[in-house]
C-alpha cells in the first residue's frame, strides 16, 4: 500500500504529465518532446542532421507539420532558434548541430503529433497522419549562418509562417 507521503510526492512530480498522451513519431535523433518545469509548458526540439551545414555560409529553411485529433484552436507556437540565438551560435561554433523549437500551447490531453519535418525541402522524417476530424498546423523558420574567422556570426530570422 502506498503511503500518503509517497503518493503526494508522486502527484507533485508527475502531476503535469499524468494522463497526457505523447504521440509516437518516426523522428528519433531529430525531434524530441520536453517538459519545461520552470514554465510548466511543453516544447518540441528539432535537431538538424549533420548534412545540413556544409559551407561557411549556410541557409537552413526549417518546416514542420503537426496534427492534433479533432478540431482545435491554435496548439503550436512559432518555430524559433534553440535555445536562443546567442547560445545557438556558440553551440554551432563548437560543432554542435543547429536546433530550433516550438512551444505547445493549450495542451490538456495530448501533445500534437509531428507529421513531417523538412530542412531545405529535404524530408528528414515523417509519420502517419491522423484520420479526420483533425487539425493541422505547419510552422517554418529561416536560419542563415555566416562564419567569419572560423567563429559563427549567425543572422537568425524567423519568418514564422503557419
C-alpha positions as CSV (number, residue, x, y, z in Angstrom):
1,X,0.0,0.0,0.0
2,X,1.3,3.4,-0.9
3,X,1.9,5.9,1.9
4,X,0.3,9.3,1.7
5,X,3.7,11.0,1.6
6,X,4.8,8.9,-1.4
7,X,1.5,9.5,-3.1
8,X,1.8,13.3,-2.6
9,X,5.3,13.3,-3.9
10,X,4.2,11.3,-7.0
11,X,1.4,13.8,-7.7
12,X,3.6,16.8,-7.3
13,X,6.4,15.4,-9.5
14,X,4.3,13.8,-12.2
15,X,1.1,15.8,-11.9
16,X,1.6,17.9,-15.1
17,X,2.2,14.7,-17.2
18,X,-0.4,12.4,-15.7
19,X,-2.9,11.4,-18.4
20,X,-1.1,13.3,-21.1
21,X,-0.7,11.4,-24.4
22,X,2.7,11.7,-26.0
23,X,2.3,10.5,-29.6
24,X,4.9,8.3,-31.3
25,X,6.8,9.8,-34.2
26,X,9.4,8.5,-36.6
27,X,12.0,11.2,-36.0
28,X,14.3,9.9,-33.2
29,X,17.5,11.8,-33.2
30,X,15.9,14.9,-34.9
31,X,12.9,15.7,-32.7
32,X,12.0,15.3,-29.0
33,X,9.2,16.4,-26.7
34,X,10.4,18.1,-23.5
35,X,8.6,19.5,-20.4
36,X,10.0,22.8,-19.2
37,X,9.5,22.6,-15.5
38,X,10.1,26.3,-14.7
39,X,7.5,27.4,-17.2
40,X,5.2,24.4,-16.9
41,X,5.0,24.1,-20.6
42,X,5.8,21.5,-23.3
43,X,8.2,22.1,-26.2
44,X,9.4,20.2,-29.2
45,X,13.1,20.5,-30.1
46,X,14.3,19.9,-33.7
47,X,17.9,18.9,-34.4
48,X,19.4,19.4,-37.9
49,X,21.0,16.4,-39.5
50,X,24.8,16.7,-39.9
51,X,24.5,17.2,-43.6
52,X,22.6,20.5,-43.3
53,X,25.6,22.8,-42.7
54,X,28.1,22.2,-45.5
55,X,29.6,25.6,-46.0
56,X,30.7,28.7,-44.1
57,X,27.5,30.4,-45.4
58,X,24.6,28.1,-44.7
59,X,20.9,28.7,-45.1
60,X,18.6,26.4,-43.2
61,X,14.9,26.5,-44.0
62,X,13.0,24.5,-41.4
63,X,9.5,23.3,-41.8
64,X,7.4,21.1,-39.6
65,X,3.8,20.0,-39.7
66,X,1.9,18.9,-36.6
67,X,-1.6,17.4,-36.2
68,X,-4.0,17.1,-33.3
69,X,-7.1,14.8,-33.3
70,X,-10.4,16.7,-33.6
71,X,-11.0,20.4,-34.2
72,X,-8.8,22.6,-32.1
73,X,-7.7,26.1,-31.6
74,X,-4.0,27.1,-32.0
75,X,-1.8,24.5,-30.3
76,X,1.7,25.2,-31.7
77,X,3.6,28.4,-31.3
78,X,6.1,29.8,-33.8
79,X,9.3,28.0,-34.5
80,X,12.4,29.7,-33.0
81,X,16.1,29.2,-32.7
82,X,17.0,26.9,-29.8
83,X,17.9,27.6,-27.0
84,X,18.3,31.2,-28.1
85,X,20.3,33.0,-30.9
86,X,23.5,33.6,-28.9
87,X,23.7,30.2,-27.3
88,X,22.9,28.6,-30.7
89,X,25.8,30.5,-32.3
90,X,28.2,29.3,-29.6
91,X,27.0,25.7,-29.9
92,X,27.2,25.6,-33.7
93,X,30.7,27.2,-33.5
94,X,31.7,24.2,-31.2
95,X,30.5,21.8,-33.9
96,X,27.1,21.0,-32.4
97,X,24.1,20.8,-34.8
98,X,21.7,23.7,-35.3
99,X,18.4,23.4,-33.4
100,X,15.0,25.0,-33.3
101,X,12.0,24.6,-31.1
102,X,8.2,25.1,-30.9
103,X,6.1,25.6,-27.8
104,X,2.9,23.7,-27.5
105,X,0.0,25.9,-26.2
106,X,-3.4,25.0,-24.6
107,X,-2.4,21.3,-24.2
108,X,-4.6,19.3,-21.9
109,X,-4.9,15.7,-23.0
110,X,-2.4,15.0,-25.9
111,X,0.6,16.7,-27.4
112,X,0.4,17.4,-31.1
113,X,1.9,14.7,-33.4
114,X,4.8,15.5,-35.6
115,X,3.7,14.6,-39.2
116,X,6.6,15.8,-41.2
117,X,10.0,17.6,-40.7
118,X,11.9,19.2,-43.6
119,X,15.2,21.1,-43.8
120,X,15.8,22.9,-47.1
121,X,12.9,21.0,-48.7
122,X,14.6,17.7,-47.9
123,X,12.4,15.3,-45.9
124,X,14.1,14.5,-42.6
125,X,11.3,12.3,-41.2
126,X,7.6,11.7,-41.4
127,X,4.8,9.9,-39.5
128,X,1.3,8.6,-40.4
129,X,-1.4,11.2,-40.3
130,X,-4.4,11.2,-38.1
131,X,-7.8,10.3,-39.5
132,X,-10.4,13.1,-39.9
133,X,-11.5,15.1,-38.0
134,X,-8.1,16.6,-37.3
135,X,-6.4,20.0,-37.0
136,X,-3.1,20.6,-38.8
137,X,-0.6,23.4,-38.5
138,X,2.7,24.0,-40.3
139,X,5.5,26.1,-38.8
140,X,8.6,27.5,-40.5
141,X,11.9,29.1,-39.6
142,X,14.6,30.6,-41.7
143,X,18.1,30.5,-40.3
144,X,21.2,32.0,-42.0
145,X,24.6,31.2,-40.6
146,X,27.7,33.1,-41.7
147,X,31.1,32.0,-40.4
148,X,33.8,34.6,-40.2
149,X,37.3,33.8,-38.9
150,X,36.0,30.3,-38.0
151,X,33.6,31.8,-35.5
152,X,29.9,31.8,-36.3
153,X,28.2,35.1,-36.6
154,X,24.7,33.8,-37.3
155,X,22.0,36.0,-38.5
156,X,18.7,34.4,-37.4
157,X,15.5,35.3,-39.0
158,X,12.1,33.8,-38.2
159,X,9.5,34.1,-41.0
160,X,7.1,32.3,-38.7
161,X,4.7,31.0,-41.3
162,X,1.8,28.8,-40.2
